[in-house]
Amino acid sequence: MESKIAVINSGSSSIKFKLFNVESKEVIVDILIEDIGNTIKNHHEGLENIALELKKVGIEFSSLDAIGHRVVHGGEFFSKSTLIDDEVIAKIKDLIPLAPLHNPANLDGILVSKQLAPNVKQVAVFDTSFHSTLNKEAFLYALPYEIYEKHKVRRYGFHGTSHSYVAKQTAKELNKDIAELNIITLHLGNGASACAIKNGKSIDTSMGFTPLEGLVMGTRSGDIDSAILLHLQRELGFSVDEVDKLLNKESGLKGICGENDLRRIIETDDELSKLAISMMVRRIQKYIGSYMVLLERVDAIVFTGGIGENSKYIRDMVLDNQIIKNIKSLVIKTNEELEIVNESLKVLGK
């Protein structure tokens, strides 16, 4: 009988569920539950609906061989994927202040899954764990050291599951041992991040304490002078919540040209649309340049994510540079769910 492992990505308003055949790594069932909090009352109801859908094809939720959960923030507790027990659940809960929009929903997915399938082994796979190899000069901010010691304010980095998967695929593509692989990976989508990978390990990444830092994104500003935040509050009367909304929901491409769908921005082709794209591309090139210095030798620049995989227009703009264009470039489709499957099986010793 075939073994089955589920991957659950439990977000604040949706649950993405994929069921894989362990042997073939093929997707057996793909379910998306949306509008949680409205049409669907909560995550418990959402996962019960998934269990009902599985039953229609003759699969009991409680009979799965394993479940892998995407968890956004592992903090300094989790440098690798781990089997979920009460202690792990408590630590994920402790990390909620570092990821208040993500970890509560991730935790709901875990808790409800354990209720519905109490005997099924479950694994937490963290977006941050791939970046746990950053050293202190890479992850610390130049703030008083005690702020890091007491409050763990530091660079964590995100999209780690994607960067990790793409690095492994690049090693195969180049027929190279991953332990000798030096690459720059660009996960470009509505959320976007760059990662410098040296000898197969993350040594720097553009996202920081939160996913706000770094590249110009769909609605996120990326890098800015932090004194701007003080100016917005002191001189313009912005509240903390208003600043948060401005930086995360109203900035980036949307802030410049009023639109965050890159396809529409390219089609619009007005001055502000051109400016938004130029700013985004310039920031990507700036990170590539800095990572080239850190890596000293770059085997490839790798594009992934919705924009990275599908927009030749943006890839060509990024590579249109006398130095960058001399480096090999690849496009590799990310598969974070499959990476979660592989990580879960590794934890379970399968």
GIWOGI-V435418 format. One record per residue. RES is the residue in three letters. SS is DSSP state (alpha for helix, beta for strand, coil for the rest). OMEGA is omega in degrees with one decimal (999 if undefined). D_CENTER is the distance of its C-alpha to the mean C-alpha in Angstrom with 2 decimals. Layout:
# GIWOGI-V435418
[[RES SS OMEGA D_CENTER] [RES SS OMEGA D_CENTER]]
This chain:
# GIWOGI-V435418
[[MET coil -175.6 33.78] [GLU coil 176.0 30.21] [SER coil -176.1 27.49] [LYS beta 175.6 24.62] [ILE beta -179.7 21.16] [ALA beta 171.2 18.98] [VAL beta -179.2 15.22] [ILE beta 173.3 14.49] [ASN beta -174.8 11.48] [SER beta 179.6 13.42] [GLY coil -176.3 12.50] [SER coil -177.3 15.05] [SER coil -179.6 16.96] [SER beta 171.2 16.01] [ILE beta 174.0 15.74] [LYS beta -175.6 14.55] [PHE beta 174.1 16.78] [LYS beta 177.4 17.48] [LEU beta -175.9 20.38] [PHE beta 164.9 20.83] [ASN beta -174.2 24.06] [VAL coil -175.7 23.60] [GLU coil -175.1 26.14] [SER coil -174.6 25.22] [LYS coil 177.8 21.42] [GLU coil 178.7 22.20] [VAL beta 178.8 20.95] [ILE beta -177.4 23.94] [VAL beta 178.7 22.78] [ASP beta -175.8 20.05] [ILE beta 174.8 20.19] [LEU beta 174.8 18.48] [ILE beta -177.4 19.82] [GLU beta 174.3 19.56] [ASP coil 175.0 21.29] [ILE beta -174.9 21.06] [GLY coil 178.0 23.32] [ASN coil 178.5 25.64] [THR coil 174.9 26.71] [ILE beta -170.2 25.12] [LYS coil -176.4 26.24] [ASN coil -177.3 23.50] [HIS alpha 178.2 21.10] [HIS alpha 178.0 24.23] [GLU alpha 179.8 25.77] [GLY alpha -179.5 22.66] [LEU alpha 173.3 22.51] [GLU alpha 176.3 26.31] [ASN alpha 176.7 26.12] [ILE alpha 178.4 23.83] [ALA alpha 177.9 26.45] [LEU alpha 178.1 29.16] [GLU alpha 178.0 27.57] [LEU alpha -179.2 27.35] [LYS alpha 179.1 30.97] [LYS alpha 178.8 32.04] [VAL coil 172.9 31.19] [GLY coil -179.7 32.80] [ILE coil 176.0 29.87] [GLU coil 178.8 29.93] [PHE alpha -176.7 26.65] [SER alpha -178.7 28.41] [SER alpha 179.3 29.30] [LEU coil -179.8 25.88] [ASP coil 178.6 25.69] [ALA beta 175.6 22.31] [ILE beta 174.6 19.17] [GLY beta -177.8 15.65] [HIS beta 170.2 13.42] [ARG beta 174.3 9.69] [VAL beta -173.1 9.77] [VAL coil -170.6 7.30] [HIS coil 175.5 9.88] [GLY coil 179.6 12.34] [GLY coil 176.0 14.10] [GLU coil 178.8 16.83] [PHE coil -167.8 17.97] [PHE coil 177.1 15.68] [SER coil 177.2 15.37] [LYS coil 178.3 15.04] [SER coil -173.5 14.77] [THR beta 175.3 17.82] [LEU beta -174.7 20.37] [ILE coil 170.8 20.39] [ASP coil -176.2 23.63] [ASP alpha 180.0 24.97] [GLU alpha 178.2 24.11] [VAL alpha 178.1 20.40] [ILE alpha 179.9 20.45] [ALA alpha -179.3 22.28] [LYS alpha 176.1 19.87] [ILE alpha 177.4 16.81] [LYS alpha 178.7 19.20] [ASP alpha -176.6 20.15] [LEU alpha -178.7 16.62] [ILE alpha 178.2 16.58] [PRO alpha 179.0 17.91] [LEU alpha -179.9 14.84] [ALA coil -173.7 12.53] [PRO coil 179.9 15.30] [LEU coil -170.8 13.50] [HIS coil -173.7 11.15] [ASN alpha 178.0 12.93] [PRO alpha 179.4 16.21] [ALA alpha 176.2 15.09] [ASN alpha -179.3 13.34] [LEU alpha 176.2 16.66] [ASP alpha 179.3 18.74] [GLY alpha 179.3 17.44] [ILE alpha -175.4 18.43] [LEU alpha -179.9 21.75] [VAL alpha 178.3 22.86] [SER alpha 178.9 22.07] [LYS alpha 175.2 24.20] [GLN alpha -176.3 26.91] [LEU alpha -178.1 27.02] [ALA coil -172.4 26.76] [PRO coil -177.2 28.05] [ASN coil -178.9 29.03] [VAL coil 177.6 25.88] [LYS beta -175.8 23.84] [GLN beta -173.2 20.28] [VAL beta 174.6 17.42] [ALA beta 177.7 14.39] [VAL beta -168.7 11.38] [PHE beta 176.2 9.18] [ASP coil -174.4 5.62] [THR coil -167.1 8.10] [SER alpha 179.4 10.85] [PHE alpha -177.9 10.54] [HIS alpha 180.0 11.24] [SER alpha 178.8 14.16] [THR alpha 175.4 16.42] [LEU coil 175.8 16.50] [ASN coil -170.3 20.11] [LYS alpha -179.5 21.53] [GLU alpha 177.1 22.39] [ALA alpha -173.8 18.79] [PHE alpha 179.7 17.22] [LEU coil 168.0 20.19] [TYR coil -177.5 21.07] [ALA coil 174.8 24.79] [LEU coil 175.0 25.59] [PRO coil -171.7 28.24] [TYR alpha -177.8 27.23] [GLU alpha 176.9 28.12] [ILE alpha 172.9 25.30] [TYR alpha -176.0 22.92] [GLU alpha -174.3 25.34] [LYS alpha -170.5 25.93] [HIS alpha 176.3 22.77] [LYS coil 174.3 20.02] [VAL coil -175.0 19.02] [ARG coil 173.0 17.16] [ARG coil 175.5 14.13] [TYR coil -177.5 11.38] [GLY coil -177.8 8.45] [PHE coil -174.7 4.70] [HIS coil -174.9 2.43] [GLY alpha -179.9 5.79] [THR alpha 178.6 6.57] [SER alpha -179.6 6.52] [HIS alpha 179.5 8.36] [SER alpha -179.6 10.52] [TYR alpha -177.4 11.52] [VAL alpha 178.1 12.37] [ALA alpha 179.8 14.31] [LYS alpha 179.5 16.32] [GLN alpha 178.0 17.11] [THR alpha 177.9 18.19] [ALA alpha 177.2 20.46] [LYS alpha -178.0 22.07] [GLU alpha -178.0 22.47] [LEU coil -178.0 24.18] [ASN coil -173.8 26.04] [LYS coil 174.1 25.07] [ASP coil -176.7 24.49] [ILE alpha 179.0 20.88] [ALA alpha 177.7 22.55] [GLU alpha -173.1 24.12] [LEU coil 173.6 21.25] [ASN coil -178.1 20.44] [ILE beta 170.9 17.88] [ILE beta 179.5 15.73] [THR beta -178.2 12.56] [LEU beta 175.7 11.52] [HIS beta -173.5 8.44] [LEU beta 175.6 10.40] [GLY coil 175.3 10.17] [ASN coil 164.8 10.99] [GLY coil -173.9 8.00] [ALA beta 176.4 8.32] [SER beta 175.3 8.23] [ALA beta -179.8 10.84] [CYS beta 173.3 11.49] [ALA beta -176.5 15.05] [ILE beta -177.8 15.71] [LYS beta -177.0 19.31] [ASN coil 175.6 21.10] [GLY coil -176.6 17.96] [LYS beta 177.8 16.32] [SER beta 176.3 13.91] [ILE beta 174.8 16.42] [ASP beta 179.4 14.69] [THR beta -169.3 11.54] [SER coil 175.8 11.67] [MET coil -170.7 9.54] [GLY coil 176.7 11.87] [PHE coil 174.7 13.17] [THR coil 176.2 10.94] [PRO coil -177.3 8.34] [LEU coil -173.7 11.75] [GLU coil 168.8 12.94] [GLY coil -172.6 13.19] [LEU coil 171.1 13.41] [VAL coil -174.5 15.24] [MET coil -177.5 13.05] [GLY coil -179.9 14.38] [THR coil 179.8 15.50] [ARG coil -174.3 14.23] [SER coil -168.3 16.70] [GLY coil -175.4 14.84] [ASP coil 170.7 17.49] [ILE coil 172.4 20.76] [ASP coil -175.9 23.88] [SER coil 177.4 23.34] [ALA alpha 175.5 27.05] [ILE alpha 180.0 26.35] [LEU alpha 177.4 25.02] [LEU alpha 179.3 28.34] [HIS alpha 180.0 30.27] [LEU alpha -179.0 28.73] [GLN alpha -176.4 29.73] [ARG alpha -171.4 33.09] [GLU coil -175.7 34.46] [LEU coil 173.5 32.92] [GLY coil 178.9 32.72] [PHE coil 171.7 29.05] [SER coil 177.9 27.99] [VAL alpha -179.7 24.88] [ASP alpha 178.7 23.41] [GLU alpha 176.6 24.48] [VAL alpha 178.2 22.83] [ASP alpha 179.9 19.51] [LYS alpha -179.5 19.90] [LEU alpha -174.6 21.04] [LEU alpha -174.3 18.17] [ASN alpha -172.1 15.29] [LYS alpha -170.5 17.14] [GLU coil -176.0 20.00] [SER coil -179.4 19.14] [GLY alpha 179.8 17.50] [LEU alpha -179.1 18.98] [LYS alpha -179.2 20.31] [GLY alpha -177.6 22.05] [ILE alpha -172.9 23.86] [CYS alpha 175.5 24.94] [GLY coil -176.1 24.38] [GLU coil 178.3 21.96] [ASN coil 173.6 18.20] [ASP coil -173.5 18.60] [LEU alpha -179.9 18.95] [ARG alpha 179.4 21.41] [ARG alpha 179.9 23.70] [ILE alpha 179.5 23.49] [ILE alpha -179.1 24.65] [GLU alpha -176.0 27.36] [THR alpha 171.2 28.59] [ASP coil 173.0 29.40] [ASP coil -173.2 30.94] [GLU alpha -179.0 30.97] [LEU alpha 176.7 28.15] [SER alpha 177.4 25.91] [LYS alpha 179.8 26.83] [LEU alpha -179.4 26.22] [ALA alpha 179.8 22.69] [ILE alpha -179.9 21.82] [SER alpha 178.3 23.72] [MET alpha 179.6 21.90] [MET alpha -177.8 18.45] [VAL alpha -179.9 19.82] [ARG alpha 180.0 21.68] [ARG alpha 177.8 18.71] [ILE alpha -180.0 16.89] [GLN alpha 179.3 20.25] [LYS alpha 178.0 20.70] [TYR alpha 177.5 17.62] [ILE alpha -179.8 18.77] [GLY alpha -179.1 22.18] [SER alpha -179.9 21.25] [TYR alpha 174.9 19.27] [MET alpha 178.3 22.30] [VAL alpha -178.6 24.41] [LEU alpha -175.5 22.33] [LEU alpha -178.4 22.20] [GLU coil 173.6 25.81] [ARG coil -178.7 25.48] [VAL coil 180.0 22.80] [ASP coil -179.5 23.05] [ALA beta 166.4 20.75] [ILE beta -172.0 18.32] [VAL beta 178.6 15.79] [PHE beta 174.7 14.40] [THR beta -175.1 11.75] [GLY alpha -174.8 9.90] [GLY alpha 179.1 12.41] [ILE alpha -178.0 14.23] [GLY alpha -178.2 14.05] [GLU alpha -167.1 15.47] [ASN alpha -175.9 17.90] [SER coil 175.1 19.26] [LYS alpha 179.4 21.89] [TYR alpha -179.5 23.15] [ILE alpha 178.8 20.21] [ARG alpha -179.8 20.03] [ASP alpha 178.5 23.79] [MET alpha 180.0 23.65] [VAL alpha -176.1 21.18] [LEU alpha -178.3 23.43] [ASP coil -176.9 26.58] [ASN coil -173.2 27.38] [GLN coil -178.6 30.19] [ILE coil -175.1 28.19] [ILE alpha -174.1 24.82] [LYS alpha 178.3 26.57] [ASN alpha 179.0 28.29] [ILE coil 177.9 25.15] [LYS coil 177.0 24.28] [SER beta -179.5 21.42] [LEU beta 170.8 19.66] [VAL beta -179.5 17.65] [ILE coil 180.0 15.73] [LYS coil 179.5 14.23] [THR coil 176.6 10.97] [ASN coil -175.4 11.44] [GLU alpha 179.1 8.76] [GLU alpha 178.6 11.62] [LEU alpha 176.5 14.05] [GLU alpha 177.0 12.19] [ILE alpha 175.3 12.23] [VAL alpha -177.1 15.88] [ASN alpha 178.2 16.71] [GLU alpha -179.6 15.35] [SER alpha -179.9 17.24] [LEU alpha 177.3 20.31] [LYS alpha 179.3 20.28] [VAL alpha -177.6 20.37] [LEU coil 177.7 23.12] [GLY coil -178.5 24.99] [LYS coil 999 25.13]]
